[in-house]
Amino acid sequence: IVLDLSIVEKHLGADAEKTVKEIMSLAASRIRVTDTVTLLDSSHVALLFPETPRQNAMIAGRRITDMVRRTLSDQLGETIEDAVPMETASYPDAAGAKSVKLFLEELAKKSRN
C-alpha cells in the first residue's frame, strides 16, 4: 500500500515534515513486527504487509488513513475530512488489479519525474 500524504503539506506547509515523521512512527507502532512502513519521498509512505490477504491489508491502510486525519485534526484543532489517497497492489492478486511488479515500476517512474 502507498499512502499519499500530500494532505499534510496542504494543511501544515513547512511543518509537514515533522508531522509526516510522527505519522510514520505512529503507523509503525500499530502494525505487526513482520510488517514494514517506510517513507518513499516527502509525501508518500509505503506499507508492506507480507502474508496478509488483500482485504486485511486494505483495512489496515484505511485505519492508518483515519489516523492521519486524526493527527492533523488534533494539530489544527479542527476536523479534517480530506481524503488520503491509497494505492494497493498485492501478490498473488485474484482481484485482477495491477501486479506488484507493474505497481513498483509505475511508482519508480513517478518518483523520477
C-alpha positions, -999 to +999 in steps of 0.1 A: +000+000+000+012+035-008-004+064+010-003+099-005+003+122+025+003+155+005-027+164+027-002+170+055+017+196+034-015+211+022-026+218+058+007+224+076+031+238+049+066+240+063+057+220+094+047+190+073+080+171+076+078+168+114+042+156+112+049+130+085+077+116+107+052+115+136+026+097+114+053+072+104+062+065+140+025+060+149+019+037+120+050+016+128+037+012+164+003+000+151+015-027+127+029-062+133+066-067+136+066-086+103+051-055+085+070-026+072+064+012+069+088+034+050+089+069+036+093+069-002+095+106-006+083+137+013+047+128+009+044+091+001+045+063+027+047+026+017+032-001+039+042-037+033+020-064+048+035-098+040+014-129+043-017-107+045-049-111+024-056-080+003-088-072+022-070-072+055-042-050+042-067-025+029-084-024+063-051-017+079-044+010+053-078+026+060-071+026+097-039+044+091-055+070+068-080+076+096-050+081+120-035+106+095-068+127+096-070+124+134-034+135+138-040+165+115-072+174+133-055+173+167-027+196+155-050+220+137-078+220+163-104+213+136-119+183+119-101+172+087-123+153+063-099+154+033-093+120+016-059+103+020-053+086-014-043+050-010-029+028-038-028-010-033-010-039-051-009-075-039+006-108-050-010-131-058-039-109-068-071-128-077-089-094-079-073-087-113-056-054-101-022-045-113+007-067-104+032-057-077+059-055-104+038-031-125+029-011-094+065-007-084+076+002-119+049+029-121+059+042-086+096+043-096+087+062-128+066+088-108+094+093-084+119+101-112+096+128-126 
